[in-house]
Amino acid sequence: MRQLLKNAREKKNLKTREVAQIIGIDQALISKFESGSRKPTKDQIIKLASLLEIDLETLMVAWLKEKILYEIGSDEFAIKAMNLVKEEAENTFGIAKRKLSKSLTIILDEIDALKTKLDAFRKLDSYKIAQALELEYTFESNRIEGNTMTLRETDLVINEGLTISGKSMREHLETINHQEAIAYIKDLMKRNILLNEREVLCIHNLILRGINPDDAGKYRKVQVMIKGSSHLPPQPFMVAKEMEDFFIWYETNKKRLHPVILAAELHERLVTIHPFIDGNGRSSRLVMNLILLQHGYVIANIKGDYDNRMQYYNALEVAQTKNNKDDFLMFIAQIEKESLERYLNIIGQ
């Protein structure tokens, strides 16, 4: 690990003082990390990997290896303990190792075939098509959360700037905010900015802007319950740590998993943590669709009608309470497949 850090720093032509200043630690620590006399914390590893452009998985594995060897030393039971740790770790992070079900594998192949077909006809794409589909996405995502705007009213608010009689100010703001959040994730996609804490907080800030300014873009500081669900989100003091693990999981798995599975996993993991007072569902779906767009797929638009909403919630409930994500992964894959089919149909293919 120490050689990885030193080589990467020298390759970027940075002095130890400059590295220390950027990540906010003492200069002497950087020298100790590179000499091996001191081990970085997990948070420092993440910052160093980002700054020095070292693959996080590579650096994290080297860090964990040294940490584990230091802890176990030459204990006679070390190997037996390590085998047990390996089994438990594979169960905990099973999605990265688990063989996907045959039905899920089939639908992923169908999705990729549809994407390949769409890629060949991108020239037929147009701003108007994207605009119409994004409008529908805003309408459906808000409808899932109880917004009563119709599709036509959503259009009038966004594209005509009209106020709809009988609709609350909150419903108007939810409509405008969500459309702006879509524009934001599209901009992130175009600039090839990968998912990180800052961007998740920015997405949430857009969702609650003008609705709940005190909590917009901030992790919750109180315990919450999810209406109609038996899943209890983590206590507020655990949220920051859960979110740190969320981003570590993303960095570790972003190149291992099929993009649709990665997107669905991030959605489920984020909404299960429930890091915000409000806006968790919309934010999680936007994060999911950011991943899909970054990989060349189309927005997966979950419908807000009763049947689709219940199927969506039930699949989430099983994932959260029974640690079985198969139904949820299949649900998201099916939504993406239908979204791709509809897109191709619109452009006449």
BAFILUM-55866 format. One record per residue (C-alpha): residue in three letters; x, y, z. Coordinates in steps of 0.25 Angstrom, whole numbers, plus 5000, padded with zeros to 4 digits. Layout:
ALAXYZ ...
//
This chain:
MET500050005000 ARG501150105004 GLN501750084990 LEU500450104983 LEU500250234990 LYS501750284988 ASN501750244973 ALA500350314971 ARG500750444978 GLU502050454970 LYS501350424957 LYS500450544960 ASN501650624963 LEU501150654977 LYS501950684990 THR501550625003 ARG501150765008 GLU500250784996 VAL499550654998 ALA499350675013 GLN498850815011 ILE497750765001 ILE497250655009 GLY497350735022 ILE498350655031 ASP499750675036 GLN500950665026 ALA501650575035 LEU500550465034 ILE500750465018 SER502150425020 LYS501850325031 PHE500750265021 GLU501850245011 SER502850195020 GLY501950095026 SER502050145040 ARG500650185041 LYS499350135035 PRO498250235029 THR496850225033 LYS495750175024 ASP495350325021 GLN496750365018 ILE496850245009 ILE495650295001 LYS496150435000 LEU497550384996 ALA497050294985 SER496150414979 LEU497250514980 LEU498450424975 GLU497450354964 ILE497750214970 ASP496650114968 LEU495950104981 GLU495749954981 THR497249934979 LEU497650024990 MET496549984999 VAL496949834998 ALA498449865000 TRP498049955013 LEU497049845018 LYS498149735016 GLU499149805024 LYS498149845034 ILE497749695036 LEU499149645036 TYR499549745047 GLU498349705055 ILE498449555054 GLY499949545055 SER500349405056 ASP499249345064 GLU499049195062 PHE497549215060 ALA497749325049 ILE497449245037 LYS496249175042 ALA495649315047 MET496049375033 ASN495249265026 LEU493949295035 VAL494149445032 LYS494249415017 GLU492849335018 GLU492149445025 ALA492749555016 GLU492249485004 ASN490849475010 THR490849615014 PHE491249665000 GLY490649554993 ILE490049634981 ALA491449654975 LYS491749504976 ARG490449434975 LYS489949374962 LEU488849444956 SER487549364954 LYS487249314940 SER486049404938 LEU486849524942 THR488049484933 ILE487049464922 ILE486449604924 LEU487749674925 ASP488149614912 GLU486849664906 ILE487149804911 ASP488549804905 ALA488049754892 LEU487049874892 LYS488049974896 THR488949924885 LYS487849944875 LEU487550084881 ASP489050124880 ALA488950094865 PHE487750194864 ARG488250304873 LYS488250394861 LEU486750394861 ASP486650444875 SER486250584878 TYR486150684889 LYS484550674888 ILE484550524891 ALA485450544903 GLN484650664908 ALA483350584907 LEU483850464914 GLU484550544925 LEU483250614927 GLU482550474929 TYR483650434938 THR483450554947 PHE481950534947 GLU482050384951 SER483150404961 ASN482350514968 ARG481050424967 ILE481750314974 GLU481950414986 GLY480450464986 ASN480550584977 THR479150604970 MET479650684958 THR479150614945 LEU480150594933 ARG479450714926 GLU479550804939 THR481050764940 ASP481250804926 LEU480550944929 VAL481450964941 ILE482750934935 ASN482650984921 GLU481651094922 GLY481951144936 LEU480451134940 THR479851124954 ILE478851014955 SER477551044962 GLY477350954974 LYS478750904975 SER479650934987 MET480851014986 ARG481650894990 GLU481150814978 HIS481550924969 LEU482950934975 GLU483050774975 THR482750784960 ILE483750894957 ASN484850844966 HIS484750704960 GLN484950754946 GLU486150834950 ALA486750714957 ILE486650634944 ALA487350744937 TYR488450734948 ILE488650584947 LYS488750604932 ASP489850704933 LEU490550614943 MET490450504932 LYS490950594921 ARG492150644929 ASN492450504933 ILE492350534948 LEU492250404956 LEU491350384968 ASN491850444981 GLU491350504994 ARG491350644989 GLU490450604977 VAL489450524985 LEU489250644995 CYS489150734983 ILE488050654977 HIS487350644990 ASN487450794992 LEU486850824978 ILE485650724982 LEU485350804995 ARG485750944990 GLY484651044995 ILE483850925002 ASN484750895014 PRO485950985013 ASP486450955027 ASP486650805023 ALA486950815008 GLY488250745005 LYS488450705019 TYR488450575026 ARG487350555036 LYS487650575051 VAL486350505056 GLN485850365055 VAL484750335044 MET483750225041 ILE483250195027 LYS481750195026 GLY481250055022 SER482549985024 SER483149905035 HIS484549945032 LEU485150035042 PRO486250125036 PRO487550135044 GLN487650235056 PRO488050375052 PHE489450365058 MET489750245049 VAL489350315036 ALA490650375033 LYS491350245035 GLU490350175026 MET490550275015 GLU492050255016 ASP491850105014 PHE490850135003 PHE491850214995 ILE492950104998 TRP492050004993 TYR491850084980 GLU493350104978 THR493549954980 ASN492449904971 LYS492250004960 LYS493149924950 ARG492749784955 LEU491249794953 HIS490349804941 PRO489849954940 VAL488449924942 ILE488749834955 LEU489649944960 ALA488650054958 ALA487549964965 GLU488449934976 LEU488850084979 HIS487350114979 GLU486950004989 ARG488150034998 LEU487950184998 VAL486450175001 THR486750075012 ILE487650165019 HIS486650275017 PRO487650385020 PHE486750505019 ILE485450555026 ASP484750555013 GLY484950534998 ASN485650395000 GLY484850324989 ARG485050434978 SER486550444981 SER486750294981 ARG486050284967 LEU486850404962 VAL488150334967 MET487750204960 ASN487450284947 LEU488750364948 ILE489450224947 LEU488650174936 LEU488850304927 GLN490350294930 HIS490350154924 GLY489550194912 TYR488250144916 VAL486950214917 ILE486150264929 ALA485450154936 ASN484050214939 ILE483350144950 LYS481850174948 GLY481050234960 ASP479750164958 TYR479250074969 ASP479649944963 ASN481149984959 ARG481250064972 MET480849944981 GLN481749854973 TYR482949944975 TYR482649964990 ASN482449814992 ALA483849784985 LEU484549884993 GLU483849835006 VAL484349695003 ALA485749745000 GLN485849825013 THR485249725023 LYS485549595017 ASN486949625011 ASN486449574998 LYS486649664986 ASP486249574975 ASP484849634973 PHE485349774974 LEU486449754964 MET485449684954 PHE484449794956 ILE485449904952 ALA486049824941 GLN484649804935 ILE484349954936 GLU485649984929 LYS485249884918 GLU483949944916 SER484550084916 LEU485550044905 GLU484449974897 ARG483550104898 TYR484750194893 LEU484950104881 ASN483550104878 ILE483450254878 ILE484650274869 GLY483950164859 GLN484850044862 
//
